[in-house]
Amino acid sequence: MNQILDTHTLIWFLNGDDRLSLKARLSIENNQGNNFVSIASIWEISIKLSLGKFNFNRGFKSFLELIENNGFDIIPFTFQHALIISSLEFKHRDPFDRLIIAQAIAENCTVVTKDKEIEKYDINTFW
């Protein structure tokens, strides 16, 4: 299964945080498809780090290396994603999540998320 990790899912997985559900952790670790990370998550984390809203003791570069070392593929932002975003209903206003939703639609992926707002869209999610 191809799946996109929501930003909190990515952070919790890489930090070994017990807020990540066992189902989500096992799905990421044992996935036979691709585990994707949206460029939106990278952008969101970099902003939160610069604002002091998130702390990653090993530094942002180490965080990016962890993403790579875990075999996650980064999904870039494309024109197709922008077109999908432009047609999404405003059930959820978070711009980072809206890009993740658009990418899930375009790339036919399940979103691994605890966010109930994302579940309002016609996409596959699980936690």
C-alpha positions in Angstrom: 0.0 0.0 0.0 1.3 3.5 -0.8 0.8 5.8 2.2 1.6 9.4 3.1 2.6 10.2 6.6 0.9 13.2 8.1 3.4 15.6 9.7 2.7 14.5 13.3 2.9 10.9 12.2 6.3 11.5 10.7 7.6 13.3 13.8 6.2 10.7 16.2 7.6 7.8 14.2 11.1 9.3 13.9 11.2 10.2 17.6 9.8 6.9 18.8 6.9 8.7 20.4 4.3 6.5 22.1 1.5 8.8 20.8 1.9 7.0 17.5 -0.6 4.2 17.4 0.7 0.6 17.2 -1.3 0.1 14.0 0.4 3.1 12.4 3.9 2.2 13.5 3.5 -1.4 12.2 2.1 -0.2 8.9 5.1 2.1 8.4 7.6 -0.5 9.5 6.1 -3.4 7.5 4.7 -1.5 4.5 5.2 -3.5 1.2 4.4 -0.3 -0.8 5.9 3.2 -0.5 6.0 5.4 2.6 5.8 8.9 1.4 6.5 12.2 3.1 5.0 15.4 1.7 7.3 18.3 1.0 4.5 20.2 3.0 5.6 18.3 6.1 9.2 19.2 5.6 8.2 22.8 5.1 5.9 22.8 8.1 8.6 21.3 10.4 11.2 23.8 9.2 8.8 26.7 10.0 7.9 25.3 13.4 11.6 24.8 14.2 12.5 28.4 13.3 9.6 29.7 15.4 10.6 27.6 18.4 7.4 25.6 18.3 9.2 22.3 17.8 12.5 21.1 19.0 14.5 18.4 17.4 17.7 18.0 19.5 19.8 16.6 16.7 19.1 19.5 14.3 17.1 19.8 11.2 19.7 18.3 8.9 19.7 15.2 11.1 16.0 15.1 10.9 16.1 15.1 7.1 18.8 12.4 7.2 16.4 10.2 9.3 13.7 10.6 6.7 16.2 9.4 4.0 17.6 6.6 6.2 14.2 5.2 6.8 13.6 4.9 3.1 10.8 7.5 2.9 10.2 9.1 -0.5 9.5 12.9 -0.6 6.6 13.9 -2.7 7.2 17.3 -4.3 4.6 20.0 -5.0 3.3 19.8 -8.5 0.8 21.7 -10.8 -1.5 18.7 -10.5 -1.5 19.0 -6.7 -2.2 22.8 -7.0 -5.2 22.1 -9.3 -6.6 19.6 -6.8 -6.2 22.0 -3.9 -8.0 24.7 -5.9 -11.1 22.4 -6.1 -11.0 21.0 -2.5 -13.9 22.0 -0.2 -12.8 24.1 2.8 -13.6 21.4 5.3 -10.0 21.9 6.6 -8.1 25.2 6.4 -4.6 24.1 7.3 -2.6 24.7 4.1 -0.1 21.9 4.9 -2.8 19.3 5.4 -4.6 20.5 2.3 -1.5 19.8 0.2 -1.2 16.3 1.9 -4.8 15.7 1.0 -4.3 16.7 -2.6 -1.2 14.5 -2.9 -3.1 11.6 -1.5 -5.7 12.1 -4.1 -3.2 12.5 -7.0 -0.9 9.7 -5.9 -3.7 7.3 -4.8 -2.3 7.0 -1.3 -3.7 6.4 2.2 -2.9 9.1 4.8 -1.6 7.8 8.1 -3.0 10.4 10.5 -4.8 11.0 13.7 -6.3 14.3 12.4 -10.1 14.0 12.3 -10.2 17.0 9.9 -8.4 15.1 7.2 -10.9 12.3 7.6 -13.6 14.6 6.4 -12.3 14.3 2.8 -13.0 11.4 0.4 -9.6 9.8 0.9 -8.4 6.7 2.7 -7.0 7.3 6.2 -6.1 5.2 9.1 -4.6 5.4 12.6 
